[in-house]
Amino acid sequence: MDQYIGKLLDNRYEILERIGIGGMAVVYKGRDHRLNRLVAIKILKEELATDAEFRRRFHDESQAVAMLSHPNIMAVYDVSHTPELDYIVMELLDGITLKQYMQKKGGKLAWREALHFITQIMKALSHAHSRGIIHRDIKPHNVMVLRDGSLKVADFGIARLTSSAQATLTQEALGSVHYISPEQARGSHIDARSDIYSAGVVLYEMITGRLPYEGDSPVAVAIQHINSIPLSPREIDPEIPEALEAITMKAMASDVNQRYISADAMLADLEEFRKNPSINFDYTPADLLVTEGDEPTQVLGANTPSNVRAQPVHADRYEEEETWTRSRPVRREENPRPKNRSRRYDDEDDYDEVRGGGSRLPIYLAIAAVALFLVGMGVFLWISFFGGITGNSGEFNVPRLYGMTVEDAKQNADVIKGNFQIVVGGTTASDLPEGQIVSQDPESGRNAQSGAIITVTLSDGSGADDEETGRMPDLVNKDQRIAIATLKELGYSEEEGNLEIREEASEDVTKEYVISTDPVAHTDLEGVDKIILVVSSGPESDPVTVINFINMEAQQAKEAAEGMGLVVSSMEEVYDASVPAGYVCWQSIENKTQVEKGQTISFRVSKGPEPSTEPSTDPTPNQPDSSTEPTPGGQVNAISYTIQLPRDRETVQVTVQVAGQTQYDKTLDTAQQLVVVTLKGSGTQEVTVYFDGQLDHSVSKDFG
């Protein structure tokens, strides 16, 4: 049995069961006894917990990520750092990973659904990037799809720690390397555009049903990210809109300077495309390729913009090694490669071009260049993937950042030399101008490993500390528990009757975090008899539109109702000659009625006609009425077929055909999420579903 199951952490969190395991941590389902809610608890693996520096970074990074508050980011509630154990407490999500969802859908999503998902991912990245957090491991495995179709990106800020634990994470490397950016694969400076590349790969996979690069090992895939250009999505599926292809390829541009400059920039294009799918952008996938003469051969990693330039994590090693270079790949349109292979530019066509005539010297030079490239690549990959094993990353002196802005701190020579990562941990009242650094962790003068995180606190420009001067502290976007504890120190509490806590729904503020205060921050509390704290209760729950369950098989009706968020209270069996036995003949809430999630609904299930001694002409259970003529294939039977409606439009015309004959054709409100139709046929027939006249899917069904 797992050693943690049944334990109570910090006299608060009870561990109930293990629900997952990742590269760095084991995830458990737990209960927060103080707030009486279920949570997810991520406990650092034992083999990593022995590294004191890694544990410190795990704690600091988790605290920084806990400051994020966005509907598309998994919330972090609590962080614990003790000599015995390191763990973080997060919201428990009811859903599956985007990877599992794609597999469930056959590997490929409709482009409208992919647009819906990638937009939410980019909104999460935009929020995190604006607060100095880079994910570094965006992939479908780290994105959760909830029942309502919304997404939440998980492991923000935690993924960046994996670079210091590669010796332990070799088994997980293959999963992430498919989404790694070229600059990550090279070990160069990483900025927000690396997340944009990975998001582009996720979008590519959603709309094409395949990854841009495949290989037998992480090294083979990493090399392709650096040297190859994938097939464009429309070469795989011509039905993909050209504008969506352009967005995907721009996000995946190998040259970081040709990529979207920010998540907001990509969101702007996605929104324009959503409004007008036939829009033509002023760039095409071909424009994003570097052609001959566009750019001279250069040192790898030297093409990073000056405002985000930083030395590689192992810069001290590169200085000792011989500098090596490579030319950018050139895309050839002649003799296109087969579509089941990624384009590579080291093939025989290039060699034949060189061999065509003249001196053999260019051939020898080309061979020498390839050999030098392979040697250099081997050295680089050894450093990138296995450098952590040797433990030679080196220590650097932490510089003093007091009084600097975040931008100034990132350009500080000592910060660049140590490849330190600057993360904003919050703001505080200070006499310094707004935006300047008031404090840092670790403090200046200490030694830290290359690539370590420096968490800084910024001045809000409001003067001396509010708590010390008896003014109202700034509690907006703070955890409710922290806010209550802070106010208690100032003499305000519910027990004293001078603190009132109100709940209010919010789309923007995480559940149980502060939306606003009365009085507002920095108000003098002298003479204030009562403080009102407005706390988020989370987003307003969307109303559920009840569907028609009549003539639906009982178990299927129960599952459909629960899937919509309803609670099935009873399923009473009654005699009903009009409905086959085992099928729903009555529902307590009428069709198309809107109710809140959690509403109870009851069903009556037919037992068929009442027993009688006289011959009955009623149809037998599970068979249609006598008005339906059997086909030559045999007896006609009726089945119920559930169709999930698209979420990218308000209404949709649903057309269902059986063996080419239309049996259902209605325009529906997509708010009801799914529809159950009764189809008739015999034997095995092809059922085809169309949305607004466009084929959605076909499936073979057995009518008995």
C-alpha positions, 0 to 999 in steps of 0.5 A, a space after each residue: 500500500 502507498 505510504 502516504 494514503 491515509 496520512 494527514 499532512 500539516 494536520 489539515 490535508 488527508 490523502 485519500 487515494 493516488 490518482 496519477 504519477 508524473 516525472 517529478 511528483 506523485 498526485 493524490 486525491 485529498 480532502 482539505 478538512 479546514 475548508 471541507 473540500 476535495 483537492 489534488 495534492 502533488 508530492 515531490 518524488 523521493 529521488 528528487 526530494 534528496 536534492 536540497 537545491 531542487 526542493 528550494 526551487 520547487 517551493 519558490 517556483 510553486 509560490 510564484 505560480 500560486 499568484 496566477 489567477 485565471 479561469 484557464 489555469 489550474 489553481 494552486 491553493 497551498 505550498 508546503 516546504 518542510 524538512 520531511 516533505 514538499 508538496 503543493 495543493 491544487 484544485 481537483 479537476 473533473 475531466 481528462 487530459 487533452 491527449 486522452 480527449 484527442 485519443 477518444 476522438 480518434 486522434 484528430 479534432 474538427 478545426 472549430 473544436 481545435 480553435 476553441 481549445 487553442 484559444 483557451 490555451 493561449 489565454 492561459 499563456 498570456 496571463 502567465 507570461 504577463 507575470 513572468 512565468 514561462 511554462 516550458 512544457 506545453 503539451 496535451 498531457 498538461 492540459 485538462 478538458 473539463 465536462 463543460 468544454 473549458 480547458 485548464 493548463 496544469 503544471 505552470 512553472 513546475 515544468 521549468 524545473 525538469 531541466 535540473 532533473 534530467 538524470 531522473 526524467 529520461 523516461 519522460 523525455 520522449 513525451 515532452 520532446 515532441 513539443 519542444 522548441 528548437 531553442 530548447 533543444 539547442 539549450 539556448 535562451 528561453 523566453 515566452 515564444 518557446 511556449 508559443 512554439 509548443 502551443 503551435 505543435 499542439 494545434 498542429 496535432 489537433 487539426 492534423 491528427 499527427 505530430 510534426 516529427 516522429 522518432 525512435 528516441 528523444 535525440 532523434 526527435 530533437 534533431 528534427 525540431 532543429 533541422 527539419 520543417 514539417 509537412 504543412 497541415 493542408 498537405 495532410 488534410 486539404 479541408 483545413 482552412 488556409 488561415 488556420 494553417 498560416 497561424 499554426 505554421 507561424 507559431 511553429 516558425 523555427 526562427 524565433 524572430 518569425 514566430 508570434 512575438 507574444 501570446 496576445 499577438 497569436 490570440 488576435 489572429 485567432 480571433 480574426 480567424 474566428 470572426 472570418 474563417 476565410 480571412 487571408 493573412 499577410 503571410 503564408 507558411 512559405 513566407 516563414 521559411 528561411 531561403 537562401 541569402 536571407 540570413 548568413 550562417 551564424 552561431 546557434 542561439 545568436 538570433 535571439 532578440 536583444 531585449 530577451 537575450 541571455 546566455 545558455 544555461 551551460 554558457 561556461 561550457 560553450 566558452 571552452 568548446 570550439 564554436 560551430 555553425 550551421 546554415 538554416 534549412 532551405 525548403 525545396 518545392 521540387 520532388 516533394 517528399 511522400 506525405 507520411 514523412 517529415 521533410 528533411 533537407 539532407 537527402 539525395 536531391 541536395 547531394 545530386 545538385 552538388 555532384 552535377 559538375 565542376 570541381 569535387 572540392 565542394 563535395 569534400 567541403 560538404 562532407 566535412 561540414 556534415 561531419 563537423 555538424 554531427 560532432 557538434 550536435 552530439 556534444 550539444 545533445 550530451 550537454 542538453 540531455 545528460 549534462 545534469 548528471 555530471 553536476 558541473 553547472 557551476 555556482 554564481 554570486 546572486 546580484 543585488 537587484 534592489 531598486 531595479 525594474 524587472 526589465 533592468 534586472 533581466 538585463 543585469 550582467 550578473 543575472 545574464 552570466 548566471 542565467 538567473 530567472 527573474 520571477 515576480 512574487 507579488 507587490 508590497 507597499 514601499 517608498 520606492 517608485 511603483 514597479 521597482 524591486 523591494 526585496 529578493 529571494 535568494 538575497 544578494 551575496 549568496 551563491 546559487 546554481 546557474 539557472 536558479 530562480 530569483 523571486 522578487 517583490 515589487 513596490 506598489 508605490 504606496 509608501 510604508 507598509 500598510 499593516 505597520 501604519 494602520 492602513 487597509 492592506 491590499 488584499 485583492 487577488 489574495 487567498 481568502 485565508 491569507 486575507 483573514 489572517 492579515 486582518 485578524 492581526 489588525 483586530 478585525 475578525 468574524 468572531 469580533 463582529 467587525 469583519 464580514 465575508 461575502 461571496 460573489 461569482 467571478 469569471 476572472 478571480 479564482 474561487 476563494 480569492 479576494 475580489 474586492 474590499 471595503 474600505 479599499 487598499 491603503 485607506 486609514 483604518 482609524 475609525 473604521 468599524 467594519 471591513 467587508 471582504 468580497 470573496 470569489 465563489 468561482 464562475 457562475 454555473 451555466 444553466 443546463 438545458 434538459 433534453 428529451 429522455 423519452 424513448 431512451 434506454 434507461 442506463 443511457 438516459 442516466 449516464 446522459 443526465 449525469 454527464 449534463 450535471 444533473 442528479 438522477 434521484 429515481 428510476 421507477 419501473 412502470 407498465 407502459 404499452 407505448 414505450 418498449 421495456 427498458 426505455 424511459 417513458 416519463 421524466 420529471 423535468 420537461 424537455 428544453 427546461 433550463 435548470 442549474 447543475 446539481 438539479 435532481 431529475 427522476 425517470 419512469 422506465 417502461 416494463 412494457 404492456 401489462 400482462 394479459 390473457 388476451 392476444 396482444 397486438 402491441 409491439 414487442 419490447 425493443 421493436 418499433 410499431 407495426 407501421 414500420 415495414 421490415 427491410 429485405 435485410 430482416 426485422 426493423 428495430 429501433 435504437 437510440 443514438 446520442 450525438 454530442 453537439 458542437 460548442 463553437 456556434 449557438 444553433 446547429 442543423 443536425 441531419 442523421 441518415 441511416 443507409 443514405 436515408 434521412 431519418 432526423 433533420 432538426 435545428 437545435 440550440 447547442 446549449 443542450 450539449 447533446 441530443 438523443 435520436 431514435 433510429 430504425 433499421 435492420 442488421 448493421 447499417 451505416 449511420 451518418 451525422 451532418 452539422 449544418 450540411 457538413 459531414 461530422 462523422 459516420 459509424 456502423 451500428 447494429 440494429 439487431 
